[in-house]
Amino acid sequence: MLEKNDSIILFDAAYEKFIIENDVPHSIYEIDGIKKVSIEFRILTKTAGFTGTRCAYTVVPKDLKAIDNNGNKQSLNELWNRRQTTKFNGVSYPVQKAAEATYTSEGKKEIQDNIDYYMTNSKIIRKNLTKIGLNVYGGINSPYIWVKNPNNMNSWDFF
């Protein structure tokens, strides 16, 4: 259906490391045939605390084509490569070295410890808000909790 409509999914996998459920994919590319219609971003902001560094990578499959203004199919991988090699100065060397460290055994352990800490806090918050009768969403596969305001109360009054 996406190919038929010339649609492209831009998938942000920033919270991939937070996924704990076995039936939840860690990458959009775990779905058969999706490479023809999707781009995946992986940023270290959420997993490694790289807020503000803009250190990430993007997967643009060679199978992915977009339609230009004349109706011709263009390789997004080639266009992305051209952009990256002509207009992008890259991530600074210190940030690259920090990113490299996240893939070491020690870095992976520290990241997992941090994620476990966030998820433990999320579990405590979710449990206690539910206990007092609020409708709570989230806290599974991400550290965020959303609360439905009771009795259609506006958010400021609820706060």
C-alpha positions in Angstrom: 0.0 0.0 0.0 2.8 2.4 0.8 4.6 1.8 -2.5 1.3 2.1 -4.3 0.9 5.6 -2.9 4.5 6.6 -3.1 4.7 7.0 0.7 7.8 6.8 2.8 8.0 6.0 6.5 10.5 8.0 8.5 11.1 5.8 11.5 12.8 7.2 14.6 14.3 4.3 16.6 15.6 6.5 19.4 14.0 4.4 22.1 15.0 1.0 20.7 17.1 0.1 23.7 14.1 0.6 26.0 12.1 -2.2 24.3 11.5 -5.1 26.7 8.6 -6.9 25.1 9.7 -9.8 22.9 7.0 -9.2 20.3 8.0 -5.5 19.6 10.5 -5.0 16.8 13.7 -3.1 17.5 14.0 -1.9 13.9 11.5 -1.2 11.2 13.5 -3.4 9.0 12.3 -6.4 10.9 9.2 -6.1 8.8 9.3 -7.9 5.4 9.5 -5.7 2.4 9.8 -2.4 4.3 13.1 -1.4 2.9 11.4 -0.2 -0.2 9.4 2.4 1.8 11.2 3.4 4.9 14.2 5.3 6.4 15.3 4.6 9.9 17.1 7.0 12.3 19.2 5.9 15.2 20.2 8.7 17.6 22.2 8.3 20.8 20.3 11.1 22.6 17.9 8.8 24.5 20.1 5.7 25.0 23.4 7.3 25.8 22.4 10.8 27.1 23.8 12.6 24.1 21.3 15.4 24.2 22.3 18.3 22.1 25.2 16.5 20.3 23.1 15.4 17.4 25.0 12.2 17.1 23.1 9.6 15.1 23.1 7.6 11.9 20.5 7.1 9.2 19.7 4.0 7.2 18.5 4.8 3.7 18.2 1.5 1.9 19.3 1.2 -1.7 15.9 -0.2 -2.6 14.2 3.0 -1.6 13.0 5.2 -4.4 11.1 8.5 -4.4 9.2 10.1 -7.2 10.5 13.5 -8.4 8.4 16.4 -9.8 8.5 14.8 -13.2 7.2 11.4 -12.0 10.7 9.7 -12.3 11.9 7.4 -9.6 15.1 8.6 -7.8 17.3 6.7 -5.4 17.1 8.3 -2.0 20.2 6.4 -0.9 22.2 8.2 -3.7 20.6 11.6 -2.8 21.3 11.1 0.9 24.9 10.1 0.2 25.4 13.2 -2.0 24.0 15.4 0.8 26.2 13.8 3.5 29.3 14.1 1.4 28.8 17.6 0.1 26.8 19.6 2.7 27.4 17.9 6.1 30.5 18.6 8.1 30.0 15.6 10.4 29.9 15.1 14.1 32.8 16.6 16.0 35.7 14.2 16.8 35.1 14.2 20.7 31.5 13.3 20.1 32.5 10.6 17.7 34.9 9.1 20.3 32.1 9.2 22.9 29.7 7.5 20.5 32.4 4.8 19.8 32.6 4.2 23.5 28.9 3.4 23.7 29.6 0.2 21.7 32.2 -1.1 24.0 31.3 -3.7 26.7 31.7 -1.1 29.4 29.6 1.5 27.4 26.9 -1.0 26.8 26.7 -1.9 30.5 26.6 1.7 31.5 23.8 2.4 29.0 21.8 -0.6 30.2 22.2 0.4 33.8 20.9 3.9 33.0 18.0 2.5 31.0 17.2 0.1 33.9 17.2 3.1 36.3 14.8 5.1 34.1 12.5 2.1 33.7 12.4 1.3 37.4 11.4 4.9 38.1 8.8 4.7 35.3 7.4 1.5 36.8 7.1 3.1 40.3 5.3 6.1 38.9 3.0 4.0 36.8 2.1 1.7 39.7 1.4 4.5 42.1 -0.6 6.6 39.7 -2.7 3.6 38.9 -3.1 2.8 42.6 -4.7 6.2 43.2 -7.2 5.5 40.4 -5.8 7.4 37.4 -5.7 6.1 33.9 -2.1 5.7 33.0 -0.4 5.0 29.7 3.2 4.3 28.8 6.1 3.2 30.9 6.5 0.1 28.8 9.2 0.1 26.1 9.9 3.8 27.0 10.4 5.7 30.2 7.5 8.1 29.7 4.2 8.1 31.5 1.0 9.8 30.3 -2.0 10.4 32.6 -5.5 11.0 31.4 -6.9 13.9 33.3 -9.9 12.8 35.4 -13.4 14.1 34.7 -12.2 16.0 31.6 -10.3 18.4 33.8 -7.9 20.7 31.9 -4.2 20.0 32.4 -3.5 23.2 34.4 -6.3 22.4 36.9 -5.1 18.9 37.2 -1.5 20.1 37.8 
